[in-house]
Amino acid sequence: MDLNIDKVLLWGRKSKHKICKKLIYWFCKHYFCCDIHPTDKISPTVEFAHNGLGVVVNEDAVIGDNVLIQHHVTIGTNGKGVPKIGGGQNWSLCHNFGKYRDW
């Protein structure tokens, strides 16, 4: 079975049950070693390389279409607002992204 985080998160977003979303969050956190909640505003076309290993996404962040997120990327906040990432971008190893940071 080919289990990847993209499929698990998509399934979690489609679920209407709060307990199911919590179970999926727990599963992703422990199985894929990442902190991505199924209720995050992430486009279904976003790809997580290496199954999102070490990726942390702020619960209020918005990630647009066709974004590639490599392993160990933190999409957080700097206390002044949450990030909004446009489409077609590639985020790679150890990038920490806050609203006013331009990589």
C-alpha positions in Angstrom: 0.0 0.0 0.0 1.4 3.4 -1.0 0.6 5.6 2.0 1.6 9.2 1.7 0.8 12.3 3.6 -1.0 14.0 0.7 -3.6 11.3 0.6 -4.1 11.2 4.3 -4.5 15.0 4.7 -6.9 15.1 1.7 -9.0 12.3 3.4 -8.9 14.2 6.6 -10.1 17.5 5.0 -13.0 15.7 3.4 -14.1 14.1 6.7 -17.0 15.8 8.5 -16.3 14.2 11.9 -14.2 16.2 14.4 -12.9 13.0 16.1 -11.7 11.7 12.7 -9.8 14.9 12.0 -8.1 14.6 15.4 -7.2 11.0 14.8 -5.7 11.9 11.4 -3.7 14.7 13.0 -2.4 12.4 15.6 -1.5 9.7 13.0 0.3 12.2 10.7 2.2 13.6 13.7 3.5 10.2 14.8 3.7 8.3 11.5 5.0 11.0 9.2 6.8 13.1 12.0 5.2 16.4 11.0 2.8 18.9 12.4 0.2 19.5 9.7 -3.5 19.7 10.8 -6.2 18.4 8.4 -8.1 21.7 8.8 -5.1 23.8 7.5 -5.9 25.8 4.4 -3.7 23.8 2.0 -4.6 23.3 -1.7 -5.1 19.7 -2.7 -2.4 20.2 -5.4 0.4 20.9 -2.7 3.0 18.2 -2.7 5.0 17.2 0.4 8.4 15.6 -0.6 9.6 12.8 1.7 6.0 12.5 3.1 6.3 15.8 4.9 9.1 14.7 7.2 9.6 17.4 9.9 7.3 19.9 8.2 5.4 22.3 10.6 2.5 24.4 9.2 0.8 27.1 11.3 -2.9 26.4 11.7 -3.8 29.8 10.1 -1.3 29.6 7.2 -2.7 29.5 3.6 -0.8 27.5 1.0 -1.9 27.9 -2.7 -1.8 25.6 -5.7 1.2 23.7 -7.0 3.5 24.3 -4.1 6.3 21.8 -3.4 7.3 21.6 0.3 10.5 19.7 1.0 11.4 18.1 4.4 12.0 20.1 7.6 10.2 23.3 6.5 8.5 25.4 9.0 5.7 27.7 7.8 4.9 29.6 10.9 4.4 33.2 12.1 6.6 35.9 13.4 3.9 37.4 15.7 2.8 39.9 13.1 0.6 37.7 10.9 0.4 34.3 9.3 2.0 33.5 5.9 0.2 33.2 2.6 2.1 31.2 0.1 1.2 31.6 -3.6 1.2 29.0 -6.2 4.1 27.3 -8.0 6.7 27.8 -5.3 9.3 25.3 -4.0 10.2 25.4 -0.3 13.3 23.4 0.7 15.3 22.3 3.6 15.2 24.4 6.8 13.3 27.4 5.4 11.4 29.1 8.2 8.7 31.3 6.6 6.9 34.1 8.4 4.7 36.8 6.8 7.3 39.5 6.3 10.2 37.2 5.3 11.1 37.1 1.6 13.2 34.2 0.6 
